Amino acid sequence: MKEVETSTLTSVVARILDNRLAKDITILNISNVSVMADYFVICSGDSSTQVRAMTGYVKEYIKKLFGRLPNGEETDMKNRWNLLDYGDVVVHVLHREERDTYAIEKFWNHGFKVKEEDWMKESEPFAKELA
């Protein structure tokens, strides 16, 4: 397993999702408010098929780039909310309706959002490998 900074892993996950047309990508830094993880990456898909595909792409590319597999994985039978737990980074891929219903960002509003320009800049060295 290659050593990678948590913020870099988070940024690369967001870029993978962005490349796969995820909607409303949000990174929440929750390191100061939770021992569960340092970051949540949250995004939406328009269909169950897209939710499943985006989850698979994240697993594939994070394994390829960093040799990391998720510590845990949760999927519902209908692929409406998939979760990948990398320990320090938890990835939530939701169908847009579930995203609206569960409003994770509102629940974790005491964390702070990482700006898109920041995660795009940090993941730039990996852009060619993710294209």
C-alpha positions in Angstrom: 0.0 0.0 0.0 1.4 3.4 -1.0 1.4 6.1 1.6 -0.9 8.9 0.8 -2.1 12.0 2.7 -5.7 11.8 3.8 -6.5 15.0 2.1 -5.0 13.7 -1.2 -6.9 10.5 -1.0 -10.1 12.5 -0.4 -9.4 14.8 -3.3 -8.6 11.9 -5.7 -11.9 10.2 -4.7 -13.8 13.4 -5.5 -12.0 13.7 -8.9 -12.9 10.1 -9.7 -16.5 10.9 -9.0 -16.4 14.1 -10.9 -14.9 12.3 -13.9 -17.9 9.8 -13.7 -20.4 12.7 -13.8 -21.4 12.6 -10.1 -23.6 15.5 -9.1 -23.2 17.9 -6.2 -19.9 16.5 -4.9 -19.2 17.7 -1.4 -16.2 17.1 0.8 -16.8 17.6 4.5 -13.8 17.8 6.8 -15.2 16.3 10.1 -11.8 15.7 11.7 -12.5 18.2 14.5 -16.0 16.9 15.3 -15.7 13.1 14.9 -13.4 10.2 15.6 -15.2 8.2 12.9 -13.3 9.7 10.0 -11.5 12.8 8.9 -13.5 13.4 5.7 -16.8 12.5 4.1 -17.1 12.6 0.3 -20.7 12.9 -0.7 -22.2 12.8 -4.1 -25.4 12.0 -6.0 -26.3 9.9 -9.0 -29.3 10.1 -11.2 -30.0 6.3 -11.3 -29.2 3.2 -9.3 -27.0 2.0 -12.1 -24.9 5.2 -11.9 -24.7 4.9 -8.1 -23.4 1.3 -8.5 -21.0 2.3 -11.3 -19.5 5.3 -9.5 -18.9 3.2 -6.3 -17.1 0.6 -8.4 -14.9 3.1 -10.1 -13.8 4.6 -6.8 -12.9 1.1 -5.5 -11.0 0.3 -8.7 -9.0 3.4 -9.0 -8.1 3.8 -5.3 -6.8 0.2 -5.4 -4.9 0.9 -8.7 -3.4 4.1 -7.5 -2.8 3.5 -3.8 -3.2 -0.3 -3.3 -6.0 0.4 -0.8 -9.2 -1.5 -0.4 -12.1 -0.2 1.6 -12.1 -1.3 5.3 -15.9 -1.7 4.9 -18.5 -1.4 2.3 -22.3 -1.0 2.6 -24.7 -1.2 -0.3 -28.4 -1.5 -0.3 -30.1 -4.0 -2.6 -31.4 -1.2 -4.9 -28.1 0.8 -5.0 -29.8 3.9 -3.6 -27.0 4.6 -1.1 -23.6 3.0 -1.3 -20.8 3.6 1.2 -17.1 2.9 1.1 -15.1 3.2 4.3 -11.4 3.8 3.9 -11.0 4.6 7.6 -10.0 8.2 7.4 -12.2 8.8 4.4 -15.9 7.7 4.0 -17.4 7.9 0.6 -21.2 8.2 0.3 -22.7 7.7 -3.2 -26.4 8.3 -3.1 -29.3 8.4 -5.5 -30.4 12.1 -5.7 -33.7 11.3 -4.0 -31.9 9.7 -1.0 -29.5 12.6 -0.8 -32.4 15.0 -0.5 -34.2 12.8 2.1 -31.2 12.1 4.4 -29.5 15.4 4.1 -26.1 14.2 5.4 -24.6 17.7 5.0 -27.2 19.2 7.3 -26.6 16.6 10.0 -22.8 17.1 9.8 -23.0 20.9 9.4 -20.5 21.4 12.2 -17.8 20.0 9.8 -16.5 22.4 7.1 -16.7 22.1 3.4 -13.6 21.8 1.3 -13.8 24.1 -1.7 -13.9 22.4 -5.2 -11.0 24.5 -6.4 -8.9 23.1 -3.5 -9.6 19.4 -4.1 -9.2 19.8 -7.8 -5.8 21.4 -7.3 -4.7 18.7 -4.9 -5.8 15.9 -7.2 -4.3 17.5 -10.3 -1.1 15.2 -10.2 -3.4 12.2 -10.7 -5.6 13.7 -13.4 -4.0 11.9 -16.4 -4.3 8.5 -14.6 -8.0 9.1 -13.9 -9.0 10.2 -17.4 
